[in-house]
Amino acid sequence: MTTTDNAAADAPLDVRALSKLKWRCRRGLLENDLFIERFFARHETGLTVRQAQALGVLMDLSDNDLLDQLLGRKTPEGPQAEPDVVQVLEMIRHARSPD
């Protein structure tokens, strides 16, 4: 990845992209929605393009597999084991409702 690519990936997510990402993150299981809702409440203003892409990888999982990842019942493997994806997974796991 070039310096320009890194800079673009680390740029803040624009409002339109954030809206699309939130729509994509809607899930069928309430438990997943609760994790994701808290994640956005805590991190949406500082999300980068890189983090949005990593979150997209997690959203490719089925609802049950995503919940297993969020609860730590399964170890990330394949694309979910990429460092950026693991970082976002940890951010979701540790998100708390804003004070």
Residue, then its C-alpha position, 0 to 999 in steps of 0.5 A: m500500500t502506498t502512502t497515498d493509499n494509506a492516507a485515503a484509508d485513514a481518512p474520516l468516513d464521510v456522512r454519506a458513506l457512514s449512512k450507507l454503512k449503518w444501513r448495511c450493519r442492520r442485522g436480523l439478531l437483536e443481540n448483534d444490533l445491540f453490539i453494533e448500535r453501541f459501537f456506532a454510538r461510541h465511534e461513529t464520529g471518528l470512523t475511518v475508511r479503513q475501519a469501515q472496510a473492516l466492518g464490512v468484512l464482519m458484516d459478510l458473516s451470517d448473523n450467528d457467526l457474527l454473534d459468535q465472533l462478538l462474544g468471543r466464542k470463535t477465533p477469527e479466521g480467513p478475512q476476519a483474521e486481518p489486523d484491521v478487522v480484528q481491531v474493529l471487532e475489539m472496538i465493537r466488543h468493548a463499546r459502551s453506551p456513551d455517558 
